[in-house]
Amino acid sequence: MELYRHNQTAYEAALAMLEETGKATVIHPTGTGKSFFGFQLYVKSKEQRI
C-alpha cells in the first residue's frame, strides 16, 4: 500500500515522535486517508500499542 504524499510525510513524523516520546497525534481533515495511515502504522508496528 502506498500512502498519499501528505500522509507519508505525517507517517514519517509520527514514527519520529513515537520513537522520541512514545506518543503521536495526526490531525488531518475528513477524507484525507487517515485510516490508511493508521493501518500502515499497525502493519509496521504490530508489537507496539497503536
C-alpha positions in Angstrom: 0.0 0.0 0.0 1.3 3.4 -0.9 0.4 6.5 1.1 -0.5 9.9 -0.4 2.4 12.3 -0.1 0.8 14.3 2.7 0.2 11.1 4.7 3.7 9.8 4.0 5.1 13.0 5.5 2.9 12.7 8.5 3.7 9.0 8.9 7.4 9.7 9.0 6.9 12.5 11.5 4.6 10.2 13.7 7.3 7.5 13.7 9.9 10.0 14.8 7.5 11.3 17.5 6.7 7.8 18.7 10.4 7.0 18.8 11.2 10.2 20.8 8.2 10.4 23.2 6.2 7.2 22.8 3.1 9.3 21.6 1.9 10.9 18.4 -1.2 12.5 17.1 -2.2 13.1 13.4 -4.8 15.7 12.7 -6.0 15.8 9.1 -9.3 16.8 7.5 -12.0 14.3 6.8 -11.4 12.2 3.7 -7.6 12.6 3.5 -6.7 9.0 4.2 -6.1 8.8 8.0 -7.4 5.3 8.1 -4.7 4.1 5.6 -2.1 6.0 7.7 -3.3 4.2 10.8 -3.3 0.8 9.1 0.3 1.4 7.8 1.4 2.2 11.4 -0.3 -1.0 12.6 1.3 -3.2 9.9 4.8 -1.8 10.6 4.5 -1.8 14.4 2.4 -4.8 15.4 4.3 -5.3 18.6 3.5 -1.7 19.8 0.2 -0.4 21.1 -1.3 1.7 18.4 
